[in-house]
Every structure is written in C-alpha cells, then in structure tokens.
Amino acid sequence: MFASPLHAVLTVLALYLLYRIVPPLFLWALWLADFRGSTAADCTSGGACWVFIKVRLSQFLYGFYPESERWRVWLLFLGITPATFLALWCCEGKKRLWALLFALLVLPVLSWYLLRGGVFGLPEVRPNLWGGMMLTLVVASAGLLFSLPFGILLALGRTSDMPFLRGVCVAFIELWRGVPLVTVLFMANVMLPLFLPPSWHIDNLMRALIGVALFASAYMAEVVRGGLQAIPRGQFEAADSLGLGYWAKMRLVILPQALTTVIPGITNTFVGLFKDTTLVSIIGLY
C-alpha cells in the first residue's frame, strides 16, 4: 500500500474517496431509509424508500402469476428440478442415463404443463402472466438445458471430417454468433409468425425460449470445441486402438475429458445467458 510514493498517494486517495462515498451511502441506503408503510407518502425520512420492495415483492418473484397457484412454482424449482439433478449426480450406469433422459425429454414438458396448467385439473395460467424471478429462471434454465446438448452436437459437427456436415455447423454457429440476442428475440416474436400458417399460434414465451436456446447453443458449441481441441491426440488414437466406434469414443473417452476442461467456460456462458434474460422485456415478457 505504501511501497512507493505513488502507491502511497493512490492509497490515500482511495481512502479519501471511500470516506466521502461510503458513510453517506450507508446513511441514505440503511440508516435513514424507510422500510415500513405501503405508499410513497410513508417515506418521509429523506433516505431510501424501500417500501415498494415489500409491497411489490410478489410481483418481483412471480409477475402476475395467480397467488392461489404459486405452489406450482415452488414445487417445480424446489422439488422436481433439484431431485432430478440430484439423481444425475448420485446415480451411476443405466440409472444415470435414465435420469439424463428424464431431464432432457420429460422435465421440460412436465415443467411447461405444471406452470401453464390446463391439464389434470390444473387451472390454466397463460404465459403472459408469468414474470419476475420465476420468468428469469424459466428462460435461463430452458436456454441451458437445450443449448448444452445441441452445442455439443454442433461442436462435434464442426470438428467432423465430413465437409458438408462441417460446413453446415460452421454456418449455423457463425450466423447465430454474429447476430445480437435483441435481434434474435425481435425476429422470433415479429418475423417468425409471418412464415407460419395462420392456424399455428406459438406463445411469445415459447418463441423467446426457442430463440434463446438457439442463440446460446452457438456460443456453447464454441466452448465445447475448445475443450475438444485441448484433448491430446493420443487420447483419440488410444480410443481407436481399442476398436471403439465414433460415438462410443466420444461418449466414453473424449467428451468426459473435454467437458471437464471447459466447465469454467460453460459456467461463464450460463452466467451471461442468465443476465441476458432481461432482454425478453422487449417482446413484452417481464
């Protein structure tokens, strides 16, 4: 902190800035803040007015989801989903494969009909009533759940020895990586219905989920491709020497190492996707 005159000056300057900023911020945000009441008229102390958080907390969490049906949200996010991923973590062999198939094929459908209803006696809740943190988790989870396996397939296709397949995967990845997510959402919401038959109706939320999943899969493919390129060539040759076919080689030897290598990149992509979910507000989802 004081190793040189320059460091000493910078340290003193930083401490002065903290002294000028932190105490007033603490007084405004906490000490003089108003936490009680139900309207803006109850905020009279001159500090921050946090009353609206208490009043609108349910809207921040659920949007306009009916209060009597919010148990479905808790059942999905605190019951079914954690149990599924716990099974993926704990089970081995065929049990893990069945848990993976459930997570990829059954869980999305079950989640959709559980939250939307209209089946098994559940009242229907249209997606335009979904919002808040619940909507953020739905969009982010769907994006990750579909983009990871699709991204793996794209990465394998881009590293394939078949020119046509490699070209298709390269074109798909570069196209989606070159378009902003805002444009993707706008196209999915406004332009996509123009290319569908008039009898087809897709909810705004479903269009957003498809757009986000395709967008994220392109970035996920590049992350996985980096992991594939990091695997030594000897691993491929060793798998070939055992007589393993392409898919067995990838499933048993290559992908486990590649995915382990790029866990930080996958996490970074998911964090970015989670933050980008706010962009769905441009198509009326918030």
PLY file of the C-alpha trace (Angstrom):
ply
format ascii 1.0
element vertex 286
property float x
property float y
property float z
element edge 285
property int vertex1
property int vertex2
end_header
0.00 0.00 0.00
2.89 2.36 0.78
5.72 0.65 -1.13
6.46 3.82 -3.11
5.38 7.46 -3.12
2.97 6.74 -5.99
1.41 3.81 -4.12
1.10 5.97 -1.01
-0.67 8.74 -2.93
-3.05 6.26 -4.57
-3.80 4.61 -1.20
-4.56 7.94 0.47
-6.71 8.98 -2.48
-8.64 5.68 -2.35
-9.21 6.02 1.40
-10.43 9.59 0.93
-12.88 8.51 -1.77
-14.18 5.71 0.46
-14.61 8.21 3.30
-16.57 10.55 1.05
-18.76 7.83 -0.50
-19.37 5.01 1.98
-20.75 6.89 5.05
-23.29 8.97 3.05
-24.31 5.88 1.12
-24.80 3.94 4.36
-26.90 6.74 5.84
-29.07 7.02 2.73
-29.48 3.30 2.00
-29.89 1.91 5.52
-29.76 4.29 8.47
-32.25 6.89 7.19
-34.15 4.54 4.89
-37.86 3.81 5.17
-38.87 0.15 5.35
-42.38 0.43 6.75
-45.52 1.58 5.03
-47.40 0.84 1.85
-47.23 4.03 -0.25
-44.71 6.68 -1.24
-46.32 9.03 1.29
-44.89 6.86 4.07
-41.33 7.70 3.00
-40.62 10.86 4.98
-37.12 10.41 6.43
-35.19 11.60 3.37
-33.37 8.30 2.90
-34.01 5.46 0.51
-37.61 4.34 0.12
-37.64 0.53 0.25
-41.37 0.33 0.90
-42.09 -0.59 -2.70
-39.99 -3.75 -2.40
-42.21 -5.10 0.36
-45.36 -4.06 -1.47
-44.27 -5.46 -4.85
-42.23 -8.43 -3.65
-44.67 -10.99 -5.02
-44.60 -9.27 -8.42
-40.79 -9.32 -8.41
-40.88 -13.08 -7.76
-43.87 -14.31 -9.78
-45.02 -11.47 -12.04
-48.81 -11.68 -12.28
-48.98 -15.42 -11.63
-52.16 -16.11 -9.58
-51.46 -16.29 -5.87
-53.55 -19.44 -5.42
-51.41 -21.31 -7.99
-47.94 -20.27 -6.87
-47.41 -23.61 -5.16
-46.66 -24.96 -8.65
-43.63 -22.69 -8.94
-42.27 -23.85 -5.60
-42.94 -27.49 -6.45
-41.01 -27.18 -9.71
-38.00 -25.16 -8.58
-37.59 -26.59 -5.07
-38.89 -30.12 -5.61
-38.87 -31.72 -9.04
-35.87 -29.95 -10.59
-33.44 -30.39 -7.64
-34.49 -34.03 -7.29
-33.76 -34.64 -10.98
-30.28 -33.16 -10.85
-29.57 -34.91 -7.55
-30.38 -38.18 -9.30
-27.99 -37.23 -12.11
-25.28 -36.56 -9.55
-25.77 -39.65 -7.40
-26.83 -42.38 -9.83
-24.46 -44.39 -11.97
-24.70 -46.53 -15.06
-28.13 -47.01 -16.58
-29.83 -45.15 -13.73
-27.86 -42.02 -14.61
-28.79 -42.47 -18.27
-32.48 -42.68 -17.37
-32.13 -39.59 -15.15
-30.45 -37.75 -18.03
-33.22 -38.71 -20.46
-35.80 -37.56 -17.91
-34.02 -34.20 -17.52
-33.76 -33.65 -21.29
-37.08 -35.04 -22.52
-39.60 -35.25 -19.68
-38.66 -32.41 -17.34
-39.19 -29.58 -19.89
-42.63 -30.90 -20.87
-43.59 -31.54 -17.25
-42.42 -28.07 -16.24
-44.37 -26.40 -19.05
-47.66 -28.09 -18.23
-47.16 -27.74 -14.49
-46.67 -23.98 -14.74
-49.20 -23.40 -17.50
-51.85 -25.88 -16.38
-54.88 -26.75 -18.44
-54.32 -30.48 -17.82
-55.02 -32.87 -14.93
-57.48 -30.41 -13.42
-54.93 -27.58 -13.07
-56.32 -24.13 -13.92
-54.66 -22.62 -16.99
-52.23 -19.75 -16.40
-51.29 -18.08 -19.67
-47.57 -17.30 -20.16
-48.34 -13.59 -20.43
-48.98 -13.69 -16.67
-45.56 -15.17 -15.92
-42.89 -12.74 -14.81
-40.32 -11.71 -12.26
-37.64 -14.05 -10.98
-39.76 -17.02 -11.99
-39.64 -16.00 -15.66
-35.90 -15.35 -15.44
-35.29 -18.86 -14.11
-37.55 -20.41 -16.74
-35.79 -18.68 -19.64
-32.28 -19.27 -18.27
-32.93 -22.90 -17.36
-34.52 -23.70 -20.71
-31.66 -21.99 -22.52
-29.04 -24.00 -20.65
-30.93 -27.29 -20.81
-31.32 -27.19 -24.58
-28.18 -25.30 -25.58
-25.71 -27.66 -23.91
-26.62 -30.90 -25.74
-27.26 -29.02 -29.00
-23.98 -27.16 -28.59
-22.14 -30.46 -28.07
-23.59 -31.81 -31.32
-22.63 -28.61 -33.15
-19.09 -28.79 -31.78
-18.77 -32.42 -32.89
-20.12 -31.47 -36.30
-17.69 -28.57 -36.65
-14.75 -30.88 -35.89
-16.09 -33.64 -38.14
-14.19 -34.99 -41.15
-17.32 -34.71 -43.34
-17.08 -31.43 -45.30
-20.83 -30.93 -45.77
-21.68 -31.50 -42.10
-18.78 -29.32 -41.00
-19.87 -26.54 -43.34
-23.46 -26.62 -42.09
-22.34 -26.45 -38.46
-19.87 -23.64 -39.16
-22.55 -21.65 -40.98
-25.06 -22.15 -38.16
-22.59 -21.20 -35.43
-21.21 -18.13 -37.17
-24.68 -16.92 -38.16
-26.05 -17.03 -34.64
-22.87 -15.66 -33.08
-22.95 -12.73 -35.47
-26.48 -11.63 -34.55
-27.30 -9.82 -31.27
-29.77 -11.51 -28.96
-32.05 -8.48 -29.19
-32.37 -9.09 -32.93
-32.99 -12.80 -32.37
-35.82 -12.08 -29.94
-37.33 -9.46 -32.23
-37.23 -11.84 -35.20
-38.70 -14.69 -33.16
-41.56 -12.52 -31.94
-42.37 -10.43 -35.01
-41.00 -12.16 -38.10
-41.42 -15.85 -37.28
-45.27 -15.78 -37.27
-45.19 -14.37 -40.81
-43.62 -17.60 -42.08
-46.05 -19.93 -40.27
-49.56 -20.99 -41.33
-52.32 -18.77 -39.90
-53.66 -21.68 -37.86
-50.37 -22.03 -35.97
-50.09 -20.00 -32.81
-46.94 -20.01 -30.70
-46.83 -18.11 -27.42
-44.42 -15.21 -27.08
-42.64 -17.08 -24.30
-42.17 -20.20 -26.40
-40.73 -18.10 -29.24
-38.34 -16.46 -26.81
-37.26 -19.84 -25.40
-36.53 -21.18 -28.88
-34.57 -18.07 -29.83
-32.56 -18.05 -26.61
-31.78 -21.77 -26.88
-30.54 -21.49 -30.48
-28.54 -18.37 -29.66
-26.90 -19.93 -26.60
-26.18 -23.20 -28.40
-23.88 -21.41 -30.86
-21.79 -19.98 -28.02
-21.86 -23.28 -26.16
-20.61 -25.05 -29.29
-17.50 -22.88 -29.38
-16.84 -23.54 -25.70
-17.11 -27.30 -26.20
-14.98 -27.12 -29.36
-12.23 -25.52 -27.32
-12.40 -28.47 -24.94
-12.20 -30.94 -27.82
-9.13 -29.19 -29.21
-7.47 -29.33 -25.78
-7.58 -33.14 -25.69
-4.21 -34.65 -26.72
-4.21 -36.53 -30.00
-3.04 -39.61 -28.16
-6.44 -39.93 -26.47
-8.15 -40.24 -29.86
-5.59 -42.77 -31.03
-5.91 -44.78 -27.82
-9.69 -44.95 -28.25
-9.25 -46.03 -31.88
-6.79 -48.73 -30.84
-9.45 -50.20 -28.54
-11.76 -50.61 -31.52
-14.31 -48.08 -30.28
-16.72 -46.58 -32.78
-17.09 -42.82 -33.18
-19.96 -42.35 -30.74
-18.52 -44.78 -28.18
-15.17 -42.99 -28.41
-16.77 -39.61 -27.86
-19.08 -40.79 -25.07
-16.55 -42.82 -23.10
-13.19 -41.15 -23.73
-13.25 -37.73 -25.36
-16.32 -35.83 -24.15
-15.85 -36.58 -20.42
-12.39 -35.01 -20.58
-13.43 -32.15 -22.86
-16.46 -31.15 -20.80
-14.44 -31.30 -17.58
-11.87 -28.99 -19.13
-14.40 -26.36 -20.19
-16.55 -26.27 -17.04
-15.42 -22.64 -16.39
-16.39 -21.69 -19.94
-19.78 -23.38 -19.64
-20.37 -21.59 -16.34
-19.38 -18.27 -17.89
-21.77 -18.84 -20.80
-24.60 -19.68 -18.43
-23.96 -16.57 -16.30
-24.03 -14.44 -19.44
-27.24 -16.13 -20.55
-28.79 -15.51 -17.13
-28.03 -11.80 -17.40
-29.28 -11.63 -20.98
-32.72 -12.88 -19.93
-33.63 -9.27 -19.15
-33.75 -8.66 -22.91
-37.01 -10.60 -23.20
-38.69 -7.46 -21.89
-38.52 -6.02 -25.43
-41.14 -8.58 -26.54
-43.45 -7.92 -23.59
-42.13 -10.51 -21.11
-41.12 -9.06 -17.73
0 1
1 2
2 3
3 4
4 5
5 6
6 7
7 8
8 9
9 10
10 11
11 12
12 13
13 14
14 15
15 16
16 17
17 18
18 19
19 20
20 21
21 22
22 23
23 24
24 25
25 26
26 27
27 28
28 29
29 30
30 31
31 32
32 33
33 34
34 35
35 36
36 37
37 38
38 39
39 40
40 41
41 42
42 43
43 44
44 45
45 46
46 47
47 48
48 49
49 50
50 51
51 52
52 53
53 54
54 55
55 56
56 57
57 58
58 59
59 60
60 61
61 62
62 63
63 64
64 65
65 66
66 67
67 68
68 69
69 70
70 71
71 72
72 73
73 74
74 75
75 76
76 77
77 78
78 79
79 80
80 81
81 82
82 83
83 84
84 85
85 86
86 87
87 88
88 89
89 90
90 91
91 92
92 93
93 94
94 95
95 96
96 97
97 98
98 99
99 100
100 101
101 102
102 103
103 104
104 105
105 106
106 107
107 108
108 109
109 110
110 111
111 112
112 113
113 114
114 115
115 116
116 117
117 118
118 119
119 120
120 121
121 122
122 123
123 124
124 125
125 126
126 127
127 128
128 129
129 130
130 131
131 132
132 133
133 134
134 135
135 136
136 137
137 138
138 139
139 140
140 141
141 142
142 143
143 144
144 145
145 146
146 147
147 148
148 149
149 150
150 151
151 152
152 153
153 154
154 155
155 156
156 157
157 158
158 159
159 160
160 161
161 162
162 163
163 164
164 165
165 166
166 167
167 168
168 169
169 170
170 171
171 172
172 173
173 174
174 175
175 176
176 177
177 178
178 179
179 180
180 181
181 182
182 183
183 184
184 185
185 186
186 187
187 188
188 189
189 190
190 191
191 192
192 193
193 194
194 195
195 196
196 197
197 198
198 199
199 200
200 201
201 202
202 203
203 204
204 205
205 206
206 207
207 208
208 209
209 210
210 211
211 212
212 213
213 214
214 215
215 216
216 217
217 218
218 219
219 220
220 221
221 222
222 223
223 224
224 225
225 226
226 227
227 228
228 229
229 230
230 231
231 232
232 233
233 234
234 235
235 236
236 237
237 238
238 239
239 240
240 241
241 242
242 243
243 244
244 245
245 246
246 247
247 248
248 249
249 250
250 251
251 252
252 253
253 254
254 255
255 256
256 257
257 258
258 259
259 260
260 261
261 262
262 263
263 264
264 265
265 266
266 267
267 268
268 269
269 270
270 271
271 272
272 273
273 274
274 275
275 276
276 277
277 278
278 279
279 280
280 281
281 282
282 283
283 284
284 285
